[in-house]
Amino acid sequence: MTTGMAYALAAMLCFGLADLVYKRASVTGVAAHHLMLVQAWCFGPSIAIYALATHTLVVERSAVWGALAGLFSFVGFLNFARSLRTGSISVVVPIFRLNFVLTAALAIWFLGETASATKFAGLLAALVAVWLLLGGGADRSKERKTDRRALAQVAIAIATVGASNLFYKIGLRGGALPETLLVAQAAAFNLSALAYTLAADRALYPLRYAWRYPALAAAALLTAFLFMLRSLAVGEASIYVPVAQMGFVITAVVGILLLGEALTARKIAGLTAALAALALFAAS
């Protein structure tokens, strides 16, 4: 196993844990924009302190790509959260997961990364895994229909999050360090989350917000992004971003092993497809 693949797999684990925290926060009624705001308040200072302590905060022009990634990420996740209000989870979530396909396509097209049969087979296997693990777990007879507004919002989320993953690679190519890019990302995300909350609530109420789940999400995402950017520093975005973004595999495994969810034939097939995708990406 290459160093880049090890980093990407570690990122996948952390992104999966963050997904579980998001799910729990949603169940307990944490407002989406409050979740992002408090998460940003925890993420930003943490990455800044880490970068300063490790002497990896080096301000340079290519760090602007990190700030752009932060802005796009905020827009993406805000629209994703909004789409869940009026859209079916079993429809919206699998569609949103397709953002890594956009990143891979953009990396091949704009950055000139290799386009091999093995890589395309890996992407296809990952798409099959998404459909199997996330597309059939709900009772559709009890779900609300997904309206056009929700589909438009999740489409915006795919475009912005998929593009933000590419911006990291561009910044790294320009000479920025992973930690520097993440500090720039955190600054842009914090400003965006603060501006949106002030516009939506007309005020800030830090003591009234739920801090437990946003803090846990920030810790998981901080680690995940560090691992993903380190994988991108040594390899192609069209390989390592799809691997890192397959955190839904971790969510499925935890659901089966720890939460008592049923191990169905569909889930077995989905996990098998995910393992095949990882093997194909590793062979790329």
C-alpha positions in Angstrom: 0.0 0.0 0.0 1.3 3.4 -0.9 1.6 6.3 1.5 -1.0 8.2 -0.4 -3.5 5.4 -0.3 -2.9 5.0 3.5 -3.7 8.7 4.0 -6.8 8.4 1.8 -8.1 5.4 3.7 -7.5 7.2 7.0 -9.4 10.2 5.6 -12.3 7.9 4.6 -12.5 6.6 8.2 -12.7 10.1 9.6 -15.2 11.3 7.1 -17.3 8.3 7.9 -17.2 9.2 11.6 -18.1 12.8 10.8 -21.2 11.5 8.9 -22.3 9.6 12.0 -22.0 12.8 14.1 -24.0 14.8 11.5 -26.7 12.1 11.5 -26.9 12.2 15.3 -27.0 16.0 15.4 -29.8 16.0 12.9 -31.8 13.5 15.0 -31.4 15.7 18.1 -32.7 18.7 16.3 -29.5 20.8 15.8 -30.2 23.5 13.2 -28.0 23.0 10.1 -26.5 26.6 10.1 -25.9 26.4 13.8 -24.1 23.1 13.4 -21.8 24.6 10.7 -21.2 27.8 12.7 -20.2 26.1 15.9 -18.2 23.5 13.9 -16.4 26.4 12.2 -15.6 28.0 15.6 -14.0 24.7 16.8 -12.3 23.8 13.5 -10.7 27.2 12.8 -8.7 27.8 16.0 -7.7 24.1 16.1 -6.2 24.0 12.7 -4.5 27.4 13.2 -2.9 26.3 16.5 -1.8 23.0 14.9 -0.3 24.8 11.9 1.6 27.3 14.1 2.8 24.5 16.4 4.1 22.5 13.5 5.5 25.5 11.6 3.4 24.7 8.6 1.5 28.0 8.4 3.3 29.7 5.5 1.3 32.5 3.9 1.6 32.6 0.1 -0.5 33.4 -2.9 -1.5 29.7 -3.6 -3.2 29.6 -0.2 -6.1 31.5 -1.8 -7.2 28.1 -3.3 -7.9 27.0 0.3 -10.0 30.0 0.9 -11.9 29.4 -2.3 -12.4 25.8 -1.2 -13.8 27.0 2.1 -16.3 29.3 0.4 -17.4 26.6 -2.0 -17.7 24.0 0.8 -19.9 26.3 2.9 -22.3 26.8 -0.1 -22.3 23.1 -0.8 -23.0 21.8 2.6 -25.6 24.5 3.3 -27.5 23.5 0.1 -27.1 19.8 1.1 -28.7 20.5 4.5 -31.5 22.5 2.9 -32.2 19.7 0.3 -32.8 17.3 3.2 -35.7 19.4 4.5 -37.9 18.7 1.4 -36.2 15.8 -0.2 -36.1 12.1 0.5 -32.9 11.0 2.3 -32.7 7.8 0.2 -32.6 10.0 -2.9 -30.7 13.1 -1.8 -27.8 11.4 0.0 -26.7 9.0 -2.8 -26.9 11.9 -5.3 -24.8 14.1 -3.1 -22.1 11.4 -2.7 -21.5 11.7 -6.5 -19.4 14.8 -5.9 -16.3 12.7 -5.9 -17.0 11.7 -9.5 -17.1 15.4 -10.5 -13.7 16.0 -8.7 -12.1 13.0 -10.6 -13.5 14.2 -13.9 -12.2 17.8 -13.3 -8.8 16.5 -12.3 -8.5 14.4 -15.4 -9.8 17.2 -17.6 -8.1 20.3 -16.2 -5.1 19.0 -14.4 -4.1 16.3 -17.0 -4.2 13.4 -14.6 -4.2 10.0 -16.2 -7.4 8.4 -17.5 -6.9 4.6 -17.2 -9.4 1.8 -17.6 -8.6 0.7 -14.0 -9.5 4.2 -12.6 -12.8 4.3 -14.5 -13.6 0.8 -13.3 -12.9 2.0 -9.7 -15.2 5.0 -10.2 -18.0 2.7 -11.6 -17.6 0.3 -8.7 -17.8 3.2 -6.2 -21.0 4.5 -7.8 -22.5 1.0 -7.6 -21.5 0.9 -3.9 -23.2 4.3 -3.3 -26.4 3.1 -4.9 -26.5 -0.2 -3.1 -25.5 1.1 0.4 -27.4 4.4 0.4 -30.2 4.0 -2.1 -32.3 1.3 -0.7 -32.3 1.5 3.0 -35.5 3.4 3.5 -39.1 2.5 3.2 -40.0 4.6 0.2 -43.8 4.2 0.8 -43.3 6.3 4.0 -41.0 8.9 2.5 -41.9 12.3 1.1 -41.3 12.9 -2.5 -38.2 14.8 -3.6 -39.3 18.0 -5.2 -37.4 20.0 -7.9 -36.2 22.5 -5.4 -34.4 19.8 -3.4 -32.9 18.3 -6.5 -31.6 21.8 -7.6 -30.1 22.3 -4.1 -28.3 19.0 -4.1 -27.1 19.7 -7.6 -25.5 22.9 -6.4 -24.0 20.9 -3.5 -22.4 18.4 -5.9 -21.0 21.1 -8.1 -19.5 23.2 -5.2 -18.2 20.4 -3.0 -16.8 18.6 -6.1 -15.0 21.8 -7.2 -13.7 22.5 -3.7 -11.9 19.2 -3.6 -10.1 20.1 -6.8 -9.0 23.5 -5.4 -7.0 21.7 -2.7 -5.0 19.9 -5.4 -4.4 23.1 -7.3 -3.2 24.9 -4.2 -0.8 22.0 -3.4 0.6 22.2 -6.9 1.1 25.9 -6.4 3.3 25.1 -3.4 1.0 25.7 -0.4 1.3 23.3 2.5 -1.8 21.2 3.5 -2.1 23.0 6.9 -1.9 26.4 5.3 -4.6 25.5 2.9 -6.8 24.3 5.7 -6.2 27.5 7.7 -7.3 29.6 4.7 -10.3 27.3 4.2 -11.3 27.7 7.9 -11.1 31.5 7.6 -13.4 31.6 4.6 -15.8 29.0 6.0 -16.0 30.9 9.4 -16.8 34.2 7.7 -19.4 32.6 5.5 -21.1 30.7 8.4 -21.0 33.8 10.6 -22.5 36.0 7.9 -25.3 33.5 7.1 -26.2 33.1 10.8 -26.4 36.8 11.4 -28.6 37.2 8.3 -30.8 34.3 9.4 -31.1 34.9 13.1 -30.3 38.6 13.4 -28.0 37.9 16.3 -25.6 35.4 17.8 -26.4 33.2 20.9 -23.3 31.1 21.5 -24.5 29.9 24.9 -27.8 28.6 23.5 -26.2 26.5 20.7 -25.5 22.8 21.1 -21.7 22.4 21.2 -21.2 18.6 21.6 -21.9 17.4 18.1 -20.4 20.3 16.3 -17.2 19.9 18.3 -17.0 16.2 17.6 -17.7 16.9 13.9 -14.9 19.5 13.8 -12.4 17.1 15.3 -13.3 14.3 12.8 -13.3 16.7 9.8 -10.0 18.3 10.8 -8.3 14.9 10.9 -10.1 13.8 7.7 -9.0 16.9 5.7 -5.4 16.7 7.0 -5.2 13.1 5.8 -6.9 13.8 2.5 -4.7 16.8 1.7 -1.6 14.8 2.5 -2.7 12.1 0.1 -3.2 14.7 -2.6 0.3 16.1 -1.9 1.8 12.8 -3.1 -0.8 11.5 -5.6 -3.7 12.2 -8.0 -6.9 13.8 -7.0 -8.8 11.5 -9.3 -7.7 8.5 -7.2 -7.5 9.7 -3.6 -10.5 12.0 -3.4 -12.9 9.2 -4.4 -11.3 6.9 -1.8 -11.4 9.6 0.9 -15.0 10.4 0.1 -16.2 6.8 0.5 -16.9 7.4 4.2 -20.4 6.0 3.6 -18.8 2.6 3.8 -17.7 3.3 7.4 -21.3 4.5 8.2 -22.7 1.2 6.8 -20.3 -1.0 8.8 -20.9 0.9 12.0 -24.6 0.6 11.5 -24.3 -3.1 11.1 -21.8 -3.9 13.8 -22.7 -1.4 16.5 -26.2 -0.1 15.8 -27.9 -3.5 15.1 -28.9 -2.7 11.5 -29.8 -5.7 9.4 -27.1 -7.2 7.2 -29.0 -7.6 3.9 -28.0 -9.0 0.6 -28.0 -5.5 -0.8 -25.6 -4.3 1.9 -23.3 -7.2 1.3 -23.2 -6.4 -2.4 -22.6 -2.8 -1.6 -19.7 -3.5 0.7 -18.3 -5.9 -1.9 -18.5 -3.2 -4.6 -16.8 -0.7 -2.2 -13.9 -3.1 -1.6 -13.6 -3.7 -5.3 -13.5 0.1 -5.9 -10.7 0.5 -3.3 -8.7 -2.3 -4.8 -9.1 -0.8 -8.3 -8.0 2.6 -7.1 -5.0 1.1 -5.3 -4.1 -0.6 -8.6 -4.3 2.7 -10.5 
